[in-house]
Amino acid sequence: MSDAPVIRGTDPHSFPHSVLAERHPALIRKVQGAFPYGPEQRRALEELLKSAVDGVVEPPDDDEWWDTWDVRRYAGRSWFDLPFLAAESCFYRRLLHAVGYFRPGPWQGVDPFRPFKLAELDTPEAAAELTALDALAEQPPREQLRALLHGSLWGNRADLGFRIQSAEETETASQLVADDTEQLTSLLLGADVLCLVADNAGRELIPDLLLIDHLLAHGLIDRAVLHLKPYPYFVSDATTADTLDAVRHLVAAEAAAGHRLWSALSDGRLALRAHPFSCAPLPYADMPDDLREEFASADLTVLKGDLNYRRLVGDRLRPPTTPFASTTAYFPGPVAALRTLKSDVIVGLAEKTEDALVKAEGRRWRTSGTHALIQVRP
Ligand SMILES: O=P(O)(O)OC[C@H]1O[C@](O)(CO)[C@@H](O)[C@@H]1O
């Protein structure tokens, strides 16, 4: 089914079009408001704003990322004509370039999204996550694991890019459209090494870290490898700096998990990775050999979030009943996806589930973030 249509934003009524035409400009405005950038950066951001709305892709000459991932070929084309995954990825690269993130100088390495990510850590929702841990300890072990998995899953709803467009945070109608929780729990209980491919910082990363801590602290796994982005990407995607912020936050909150995670990082039971491919505009099917070997050496890889899901199954409009197992057969080891639905891509649905969703909501269920899934390919 690799010839299923690639998702693009060409249709003005489509979801990708709305992301490119509305979400990206709103994000630039937010970034402009968050820092006292100098004239050069302000000019570059204004140019990007114009280009994002009605311009074309203009790769900067001094950025080799465009060559590394062969996306300079999109120069001169409308953002809306590009494959959606490439359009978004190129947009974030341009945004970082505009604020001088990669250029030697005082703004080098200053994450334009950091204020938003830090604010996430201080929300009542993040605090509630920690309070809930005490009550959880009273539950039977399998129930604890299930609750932590679901905490990590629903934490994925918390990305800032998504909330820029959908202001309301609907708690109603939340449901799993595919639920392999039992299979995932069994796989985790038999695993020594877990790879967790993180998605967002802040309110998503905290439950991810609590899950990892639980697995390590109870001896359910020996080692965890946490895959992060090497630099800011898709607004709230977690980097090493964000992970350290989250662990420091847990330590400051005097959560025992914070101290245990600190030790696990120090003694190597929790290892961090930041592979360049994590910010590539490509599906995981095209991953380089060293990353493939890394995933192959784990007993289980869990991919978090919508973007990772799109990259795992391919950013294409496949029939929703296409089996998850065959779509991910190329992945070099057991793999699981934990994702709230925030884009058109979906596979692995039962026919009656798809029918019921379409009947009740048309297409909205695909992108509203009110539905989620846990899918596993052992
Ligand atoms: O943080 P997540 O779960 O990867 O979601 C990010 C999603 O937001 C978007 O950028 C816009 O919806 C999607 O394209 C992307 O998949």
The ligand as an ORCA input file, in Angstrom:
! r2SCAN-3c Opt
* xyz 0 1
  O       3.081     16.476     19.315
  P       2.515     15.478     18.374
  O       1.595     14.529     19.048
  O       3.567     14.785     17.600
  O       1.601     16.250     17.392
  C       2.127     17.135     16.501
  C       1.161     17.237     15.403
  O       0.857     18.580     15.230
  C       0.866     18.876     13.891
  O       2.058     19.512     13.612
  C      -0.272     19.672     13.466
  O      -1.378     19.005     13.872
  C       0.794     17.554     13.224
  O       1.185     17.679     11.984
  C       1.657     16.773     14.101
  O       1.562     15.477     13.762
*
